[in-house]
Amino acid sequence: MTIYQNLIAGEWTGADAVENINPSDTKEVVGLYASGSAADTRNAIAAAKAAFPAWSHSGIWERHVILKKAGDEIMARKDELGALLAREEGKTLPEAIGETIRASQIFEFFAGEALRLAGEVVPSVRPNIGVEITREPLGVIGIITPWNFPIAIPAWKIAPALCYGNTIVFKPAELVPGCSWAIVDILNRAGLPKGVLNLVMGKGSIVGQTMLDSPDLAGITFTGSVGTGKRVAVSSIEHNRKIQLEMGGKNPMVILDDADLSVAVEAAANSAFFSTGQRCTASSRLIVTEGIHDRFVAAMTEKLKTLNVDHALKTGTHIGPVVDERQLKTDTDYIEIGKNEGAKLAFGGELIARDTPGFYLQPTLFTEATNQMRISREEIFGPVASVIRVKDYEEALAVANDTPFGLSSGIATTSLKHATHFKRNAEAGMVMVNLPTAGVDFHVPFGGRKGSSYGSREQGKYAAEFFTTVKTAYTLA
Ligand code: ADP
């Protein structure tokens, strides 16, 4: 089998490799991918540093053309890349193709943004002096990504980094190197100069840690667990480095008595169980007022019976497998914790056998949960959700906000008054009304509050805040 290698200083390199396994069929090896060393990582950082002066002064048309080419190729290959994504991560083929299209759109968006770079000219408070405010590239950016969106998250970090003139050391998650390799190959062939984008696949404890320890990274943009995010933060203070962290969530979905029941059930089922519940914007706390509670639980249970859990590539699959054995153990451990805490298992909770050996888990719904239980406070990151019964809107809002996290927050209601109040008072970066908590646009800001996020927003034109540094220049006329 050929080894998909790392790209360092424009050269494909690396002989040590690990298998990329399909979670829908653990007999299938998706490919062999290089596993980089600390020395590889240091070489990649040195290459990105050497490439920065030229790339940071490159023309906006050059950046536009490369980003546009990449977006076009990803779109032209959406079915093939979508299938690769579904095979390495386990989300269903339609979800995987959707994510691939989104990656393409992100490159198209930042291809446009490259042409829209602008500053401000303002008068000085002193006579005969002009003031210009411009954005300059930050420097070498470290990009560290998780396994749950193998193409979209790399795209939404790489595209703005390049658009604004930065160079990159990119370390994808060990479980899903395939899509990352494909994007880097596409950008490399699209004409990026050597060293501008370096790919170092491998272990977090080796490649990631070497990035954290380097004084040469001007910024790190990270998506992953709270624990690793904290390490990124602590190491970055020492190096006076800018950071952008997207970490956990425990997103609430409030369902009020006046909700349209079918809208509420569709939104809640999508939020909790699509993409196998493995989205940082997934909802695992369904906070339901007492007048609709029993009807909602009955309708959710009926809905869950219709969802097929199976091989990600099979037509008709609604929910793919859990990503790997370790995550499956986390999910089943939390199911036991929920039972022991006194929540009632209303649906699911069991592993399922399918034609191929994979990590198949039934969508699992608890009822009679309280917001103090561990299943309501800690991020599970699997197809497991709990219903928390509350008296009224005021209690629902208080429970929704009673969490260490604050990424996304949803409400199902037909009341304009409650929807308006919730939009203003939900302590989250994103609020969804009569929509799933997950599923966001590519051209507007993404990010959260409290323990979920740190630093400025990702995506859309707000991405400029992280990937640039502001300069204020004064000129005597
Ligand atoms: P998860 O538990 O979801 O895998 P992690 O935070 O462990 O979340 O992983 C997110 C990314 O962070 C992955 O690319 C992983 O390899 C990387 N990572 C893990 N440990 C470290 C570390 N010590 N330093 C830098 N990156 C790390």
Residues whose N, C-alpha, C, O or C-beta is under 5 A from the ligand:
A	BS01	ADP	I144 T145 P146 K171 P172 A173 E174 G202 K203 G204 S205 G208 Q209 T223 G224 S225 T228
